[in-house]
Amino acid sequence: MPTFDFDLFVIGGGSGGVRAARMAAQTGARVALAEAAELGGTCVNVGCIPKKLYSYAAGYAESFEEAAGYGWKLPEAPQFDWAHLKAQRAKEITRLNGIYASLLKNAGVTLVTGWAQLIDPHTVEVDGKRHTARHLLVATGGTPFVPDIQGREHVVTSDAMFDLDPFPKRLLVVGGGYIACEFASIFNGLGAKVTQLHRRAHLLTGFDDDVRQFLANEMGKAGVDVRLNCDVASVTRHTGNNGSTGGFTVTLARGQQIEADTVLFATGRVPNTQGLGLEAAGVALDERGAIAVDAHYRSSVPSIYAVGDVSTRVQLTPVALAEAMVVVDELFGKGKRRLDYEFIPTAVFTHPNIGTCGYTELDARAKFGEVTVFSSEFKSLRHTLSGRSERTFMKLVVDKATDRVVGLHMVGADAGEVVQGFAVAMRAGATKAVFDSTVGIHPTAAEEFVTMREPMPG
């Protein structure tokens, strides 16, 4: 048998990579992890965590506005300090980076700093030094995609949004996915004048149609200028006499022009596979450019595995974590662990939030045939006095043959918190009858899910 430096070498220190390295090392395996940037990957550094922190910051603006309806008189208009928020965020992210490093160290993982490249099915090179391993795991995540348009060098991606300097008074967001919608909501709440362009007829492709339309309407009411069926043709930079940037002109395909201080392209993410030496090692990619893997996350090369956004079926941090656990069990455990991709809950931290689990109405009809749909739209108790017009939307999709709830969707405050609990029930196969027999918590918005009785026609 050949001798290797390690039993497992992980490329990528994001959520999936760190989880796999830690758990593998705890089984007694010899494990190394290579990362060229800060530990924690996209989620910790420029994704989920800072984005949620900024979403909280934007929420305070809404709360200040609502406070008067509840009798609070602020002595003066609240002032937002963008530099302070950035500094506080950076401090928290640095703390999390340190926690990740400690977790790896305490588990006995060898941390290798630098860019790793595959040399062959068992060899990785980092900064000129080669390491061998019985198994290799690629967990390098994804990277923002910007289409090839004139002036693309002037735009920013989501990675840059947390440290913009100065704060943009006019922000143009291009895209209709969850990242685009979240940043549009966040910066609108923080005080920017936000315009959001999307080339399709509706936001959030893949979400339930009613959710998509309801959110677009709520974002519009909150102040985001949402423009659909719009394609960007070019971005032109204005330069002052001293070389300073005076903003940008964005020209649309139909000729209209929009002025902005910052142009964010949130037009999707692609697997981060460039410069990894995958071709040299014989690793096959699929039609999306992701590493093609089987049910055990093994690539076309038996010794090389991949998890998370670099190979993903679902681009979510908890999915990468779960996939990592399957790989560790496959390599160093009993090999019985599997990940079921049905009924994975998710949230979008727009204002208001989206929480969803299971099938959209359209997908449910395609899969189950006859379905019964229940929905409710209302003003939450909070806004009876707040003075705001924000409304909440909830929807259940039920398989008529089994009475099982196969789709649950919400647009409203804390939707992610609400839907997480219902996701457990849906995983357990809860029927509409079980929902109906459950006593609601009153007064809450969440109780609406167990009190809807009248199905929608059709």
DOMAR-306986 format. One line per 2 residues: number of its first residue (from 1); for each residue x, y, z negated of C-alpha. Coordinates in steps of 0.1 Angstrom, whole numbers, plus 5000, padded with zeros to 4 digits. Example, Ala and Ser with C-alpha at 12.3 -4.5 7.8 and 13.67 -1.06 7.14 Angstrom:
1 = 5123 4955 4922; 5137 4989 4929
END
This chain:
1 = 5000 5000 5000; 5013 5035 5009
3 = 5022 5058 4980; 5005 5092 4979
5 = 5012 5124 4959; 4975 5126 4950
7 = 4943 5105 4950; 4923 5135 4962
9 = 4934 5168 4978; 4907 5194 4980
11 = 4909 5223 5005; 4888 5252 4993
13 = 4882 5266 4958; 4845 5275 4961
15 = 4816 5259 4942; 4817 5226 4960
17 = 4855 5222 4960; 4860 5232 4924
19 = 4832 5208 4913; 4846 5179 4932
21 = 4882 5185 4919; 4871 5188 4883
23 = 4848 5158 4883; 4873 5136 4902
25 = 4901 5146 4878; 4879 5137 4848
27 = 4877 5101 4861; 4915 5099 4858
29 = 4923 5105 4895; 4953 5126 4905
31 = 4937 5157 4921; 4950 5189 4937
33 = 4931 5219 4950; 4943 5245 4975
35 = 4929 5280 4977; 4943 5311 4994
37 = 4919 5336 4978; 4902 5340 4944
39 = 4886 5309 4929; 4848 5306 4931
41 = 4844 5310 4969; 4817 5331 4985
43 = 4791 5326 4958; 4812 5340 4929
45 = 4832 5366 4948; 4810 5381 4976
47 = 4777 5362 4975; 4752 5350 4949
49 = 4766 5364 4917; 4775 5400 4928
51 = 4744 5402 4949; 4722 5393 4920
53 = 4740 5418 4898; 4734 5445 4924
55 = 4698 5434 4927; 4694 5439 4890
57 = 4709 5474 4894; 4684 5483 4921
59 = 4656 5470 4899; 4663 5496 4872
61 = 4654 5523 4897; 4620 5507 4901
63 = 4616 5504 4863; 4625 5541 4858
65 = 4598 5550 4883; 4572 5528 4866
67 = 4580 5539 4830; 4559 5570 4832
69 = 4527 5549 4837; 4535 5533 4803
71 = 4540 5566 4785; 4578 5569 4787
73 = 4590 5604 4795; 4626 5605 4807
75 = 4643 5638 4797; 4659 5641 4831
77 = 4661 5623 4864; 4683 5591 4861
79 = 4716 5594 4878; 4732 5564 4896
81 = 4770 5559 4893; 4781 5536 4922
83 = 4817 5536 4911; 4807 5524 4876
85 = 4786 5495 4890; 4814 5485 4913
87 = 4839 5485 4884; 4815 5465 4861
89 = 4809 5439 4889; 4846 5435 4895
91 = 4853 5430 4858; 4827 5403 4856
93 = 4839 5385 4888; 4875 5386 4875
95 = 4862 5369 4843; 4845 5342 4863
97 = 4876 5337 4884; 4895 5330 4852
99 = 4869 5305 4840; 4872 5286 4872
101 = 4910 5285 4868; 4906 5273 4832
103 = 4881 5246 4842; 4905 5232 4868
105 = 4935 5234 4845; 4917 5217 4816
107 = 4906 5189 4838; 4942 5183 4849
109 = 4938 5195 4885; 4970 5208 4902
111 = 4962 5242 4917; 4981 5250 4949
113 = 4979 5287 4960; 4979 5293 4997
115 = 4964 5284 5031; 4961 5247 5036
117 = 4963 5230 5070; 4957 5193 5078
119 = 4987 5176 5094; 4973 5141 5097
121 = 4946 5121 5080; 4966 5120 5047
123 = 4988 5151 5048; 4982 5187 5040
125 = 5007 5216 5044; 5005 5247 5022
127 = 5031 5275 5028; 5055 5250 5044
129 = 5052 5224 5017; 5035 5191 5025
131 = 5013 5171 5001; 4999 5136 5007
133 = 4967 5122 4994; 4947 5091 4997
135 = 4915 5112 5003; 4911 5147 5016
137 = 4880 5169 5010; 4874 5200 5031
139 = 4852 5225 5012; 4861 5258 5029
141 = 4825 5272 5032; 4813 5296 5058
143 = 4822 5330 5071; 4801 5359 5085
145 = 4793 5359 5122; 4792 5392 5142
147 = 4781 5390 5179; 4803 5403 5206
149 = 4789 5438 5212; 4806 5470 5221
151 = 4819 5486 5189; 4818 5455 5168
153 = 4850 5466 5151; 4831 5495 5135
155 = 4806 5473 5116; 4809 5456 5082
157 = 4798 5422 5071; 4782 5412 5038
159 = 4817 5405 5023; 4824 5442 5023
161 = 4791 5455 5009; 4801 5454 4972
163 = 4830 5478 4975; 4818 5504 5000
165 = 4834 5538 4996; 4816 5561 4996
167 = 4781 5549 4989; 4762 5550 5022
169 = 4734 5576 5023; 4722 5560 5055
171 = 4725 5522 5059; 4716 5503 5090
173 = 4712 5466 5085; 4712 5443 5115
175 = 4697 5409 5110; 4665 5392 5096
177 = 4679 5364 5074; 4680 5363 5037
179 = 4713 5381 5034; 4701 5410 5056
181 = 4668 5413 5037; 4685 5411 5003
183 = 4710 5439 5011; 4683 5460 5027
185 = 4662 5458 4995; 4692 5463 4972
187 = 4706 5494 4989; 4671 5508 4993
189 = 4666 5505 4956; 4700 5521 4949
191 = 4690 5551 4968; 4702 5547 5004
193 = 4679 5554 5034; 4678 5519 5049
195 = 4668 5509 5084; 4667 5471 5092
197 = 4667 5458 5127; 4659 5423 5138
199 = 4658 5409 5173; 4629 5385 5165
201 = 4592 5393 5159; 4594 5384 5122
203 = 4619 5383 5094; 4633 5352 5077
205 = 4631 5325 5103; 4624 5291 5087
207 = 4603 5305 5059; 4565 5302 5057
209 = 4548 5326 5082; 4526 5342 5055
211 = 4556 5348 5033; 4575 5364 5062
213 = 4547 5388 5070; 4539 5396 5034
215 = 4575 5404 5025; 4580 5426 5056
217 = 4550 5446 5045; 4562 5449 5009
219 = 4597 5460 5019; 4581 5486 5042
221 = 4560 5499 5014; 4591 5502 4992
223 = 4608 5524 5018; 4628 5501 5041
225 = 4623 5510 5077; 4618 5475 5092
227 = 4620 5474 5130; 4614 5441 5148
229 = 4621 5430 5183; 4652 5452 5184
231 = 4686 5443 5199; 4717 5463 5193
233 = 4737 5472 5224; 4766 5492 5210
235 = 4780 5510 5179; 4799 5543 5184
237 = 4820 5559 5157; 4821 5597 5151
239 = 4855 5610 5142; 4861 5644 5127
241 = 4889 5668 5136; 4910 5654 5107
243 = 4904 5619 5117; 4877 5612 5091
245 = 4847 5591 5099; 4816 5611 5104
247 = 4792 5582 5107; 4780 5560 5135
249 = 4755 5560 5164; 4739 5526 5170
251 = 4723 5523 5205; 4696 5498 5210
253 = 4691 5477 5241; 4661 5498 5250
255 = 4680 5530 5247; 4670 5544 5213
257 = 4697 5556 5190; 4700 5555 5152
259 = 4725 5574 5130; 4741 5556 5101
261 = 4769 5560 5076; 4774 5522 5074
263 = 4764 5495 5098; 4760 5460 5082
265 = 4757 5431 5105; 4741 5402 5086
267 = 4736 5380 5116; 4743 5346 5102
269 = 4773 5326 5089; 4794 5300 5107
271 = 4814 5271 5093; 4849 5282 5082
273 = 4869 5257 5102; 4894 5279 5121
275 = 4931 5274 5113; 4926 5242 5092
277 = 4943 5218 5117; 4911 5198 5121
279 = 4919 5190 5157; 4954 5177 5148
281 = 4939 5154 5122; 4912 5141 5147
283 = 4883 5155 5128; 4852 5159 5150
285 = 4829 5190 5149; 4792 5190 5157
287 = 4774 5213 5181; 4773 5241 5154
289 = 4810 5240 5149; 4806 5223 5115
291 = 4825 5192 5104; 4803 5162 5114
293 = 4798 5139 5084; 4778 5108 5077
295 = 4754 5101 5047; 4784 5098 5024
297 = 4800 5131 5037; 4828 5112 5055
299 = 4840 5128 5087; 4851 5110 5118
301 = 4884 5103 5100; 4877 5078 5072
303 = 4900 5095 5047; 4886 5130 5052
305 = 4854 5143 5037; 4836 5176 5039
307 = 4809 5192 5017; 4791 5226 5015
309 = 4787 5252 5042; 4816 5239 5063
311 = 4795 5208 5071; 4762 5216 5055
313 = 4727 5206 5061; 4714 5233 5038
315 = 4735 5264 5030; 4730 5268 4993
317 = 4755 5267 4965; 4736 5241 4944
319 = 4735 5218 4975; 4773 5221 4978
321 = 4776 5212 4941; 4753 5182 4945
323 = 4772 5170 4976; 4805 5172 4958
325 = 4791 5149 4931; 4781 5124 4957
327 = 4816 5124 4971; 4832 5119 4937
329 = 4809 5090 4929; 4817 5075 4963
331 = 4854 5077 4958; 4859 5072 4921
333 = 4826 5060 4907; 4800 5033 4915
335 = 4791 5048 4949; 4754 5048 4942
337 = 4747 5086 4940; 4727 5102 4968
339 = 4713 5136 4975; 4677 5140 4987
341 = 4673 5171 5007; 4635 5171 5004
343 = 4619 5197 4980; 4650 5217 4975
345 = 4639 5250 4959; 4654 5283 4969
347 = 4650 5320 4962; 4656 5352 4981
349 = 4665 5382 4960; 4646 5408 4979
351 = 4624 5433 4962; 4600 5416 4956
353 = 4617 5382 4952; 4608 5351 4972
355 = 4607 5316 4957; 4599 5286 4977
357 = 4600 5248 4975; 4590 5222 5001
359 = 4574 5226 5035; 4560 5256 5052
361 = 4524 5253 5064; 4536 5248 5100
363 = 4561 5221 5091; 4536 5204 5068
365 = 4510 5202 5095; 4536 5187 5118
367 = 4548 5161 5093; 4516 5152 5074
369 = 4488 5160 5098; 4459 5173 5078
371 = 4468 5197 5050; 4448 5219 5027
373 = 4461 5254 5021; 4454 5276 4990
375 = 4466 5311 4987; 4462 5342 4965
377 = 4472 5378 4968; 4469 5402 4939
379 = 4483 5432 4920; 4502 5418 4890
381 = 4492 5431 4855; 4525 5451 4853
383 = 4514 5473 4881; 4479 5481 4868
385 = 4496 5509 4849; 4530 5513 4866
387 = 4515 5533 4895; 4533 5511 4921
389 = 4514 5494 4949; 4535 5462 4949
391 = 4515 5430 4953; 4522 5394 4947
393 = 4515 5365 4971; 4513 5327 4962
395 = 4505 5297 4984; 4502 5260 4980
397 = 4502 5235 5009; 4487 5201 5000
399 = 4488 5168 5020; 4451 5160 5024
401 = 4457 5122 5025; 4476 5120 4992
403 = 4466 5153 4974; 4503 5158 4969
405 = 4515 5194 4968; 4542 5195 4995
407 = 4547 5233 4998; 4548 5260 4972
409 = 4556 5296 4981; 4557 5329 4961
411 = 4565 5365 4968; 4567 5385 4936
413 = 4586 5394 4905; 4609 5367 4892
415 = 4597 5343 4919; 4629 5322 4917
417 = 4624 5317 4880; 4588 5306 4885
419 = 4594 5283 4914; 4623 5264 4897
421 = 4600 5249 4872; 4574 5239 4898
423 = 4601 5223 4919; 4605 5197 4891
425 = 4568 5188 4894; 4570 5186 4931
427 = 4600 5163 4930; 4580 5141 4907
429 = 4551 5139 4932; 4526 5162 4915
431 = 4492 5163 4931; 4468 5193 4934
433 = 4447 5175 4908; 4477 5176 4884
435 = 4481 5213 4891; 4444 5219 4885
437 = 4445 5200 4852; 4475 5220 4839
439 = 4467 5247 4814; 4480 5281 4826
441 = 4500 5305 4805; 4480 5337 4802
443 = 4485 5364 4812; 4512 5355 4838
445 = 4515 5356 4875; 4527 5320 4874
447 = 4494 5307 4861; 4479 5315 4895
449 = 4495 5283 4908; 4473 5262 4885
451 = 4441 5282 4889; 4437 5283 4927
453 = 4406 5264 4936; 4392 5276 4969
455 = 4410 5263 5000; 4416 5286 5029
457 = 4393 5279 5059; 4407 5257 5087
END
